[in-house]
Amino acid sequence: MVEAGKVSLLELVSCLQGNLIAMLVSRIQAKLNNDYGKNAALVVRDTCPADPDWDLELNEIKAQLDLSRNPFDKGIWILSYAKDRLFRVV
């Protein structure tokens, strides 16, 4: 696709392309539409090597999520890139 000029190489390799929070909210929102049964948690693994401080972004993420239907009774979590921190979104 790069050779055909349909996509930029940077679009394929940059984890910071676009608004990171908007991408995260979009992915979580899609999961909220499914039924996972009892005792379910959603853990989103951060794959961005820039390793954002999610503590600073949690309120913004919560504000953008439509939680009127939330099948994750054990919470929604973000696992840091280094896999050494866990952030509770909801």
C-alpha positions in Angstrom: 0.0 0.0 0.0 3.0 2.3 0.7 4.4 1.6 -2.8 1.0 2.3 -4.4 0.9 5.7 -2.5 -2.3 4.7 -0.7 -0.8 5.1 2.7 2.2 6.8 4.3 4.8 4.6 5.9 4.6 6.8 9.0 0.9 5.9 9.3 1.8 2.2 9.6 4.6 2.6 12.3 3.6 5.5 14.5 1.7 4.6 17.7 1.1 8.3 18.3 -0.7 8.9 15.0 -3.9 10.8 15.6 -5.4 11.3 19.1 -4.3 8.5 21.4 -7.2 9.0 23.8 -9.7 9.0 20.9 -8.3 5.7 19.6 -8.4 4.1 23.0 -12.0 5.3 23.7 -13.1 4.0 20.3 -11.6 0.5 21.0 -13.1 0.3 24.5 -16.5 1.6 23.3 -16.7 -1.2 20.7 -16.1 -3.8 23.5 -18.9 -2.3 25.6 -21.4 -3.5 23.0 -20.7 -7.2 23.7 -21.8 -9.5 26.5 -18.9 -11.3 28.2 -20.9 -12.9 31.0 -20.3 -12.6 34.8 -16.9 -11.7 36.4 -15.5 -10.0 33.2 -12.8 -7.4 33.1 -11.4 -5.6 30.1 -7.6 -5.1 30.2 -6.2 -2.9 27.4 -2.5 -3.3 26.9 -0.7 -0.1 26.1 1.6 -0.8 23.1 2.9 2.8 22.8 6.6 3.0 23.7 6.2 6.6 24.6 4.5 5.2 27.7 1.9 8.0 28.5 1.1 8.6 32.1 -2.5 7.2 32.1 -3.2 8.6 35.6 -3.3 12.1 34.0 -5.7 10.9 31.2 -8.2 8.7 33.1 -10.7 11.5 33.7 -10.8 12.4 30.1 -11.2 8.8 29.0 -14.1 8.3 31.4 -15.7 11.5 30.2 -15.7 10.3 26.6 -17.0 6.7 27.3 -20.7 5.9 27.1 -21.0 3.6 30.1 -24.7 3.2 29.9 -24.0 -0.4 29.0 -20.9 -1.8 30.7 -20.5 -5.6 30.7 -17.3 -5.4 32.7 -18.3 -5.8 36.3 -14.6 -6.3 37.3 -13.6 -3.1 35.7 -11.8 -1.6 32.7 -8.1 -1.4 33.0 -5.0 -0.2 31.1 -1.8 -2.2 31.4 1.3 0.0 30.9 3.7 -0.6 28.0 6.3 -1.9 30.4 3.7 -4.1 32.1 4.6 -2.8 35.5 1.5 -0.6 36.2 -2.2 -1.1 36.0 -4.6 1.8 35.7 -8.3 1.5 36.5 -10.4 3.4 34.1 -13.8 2.3 35.5 
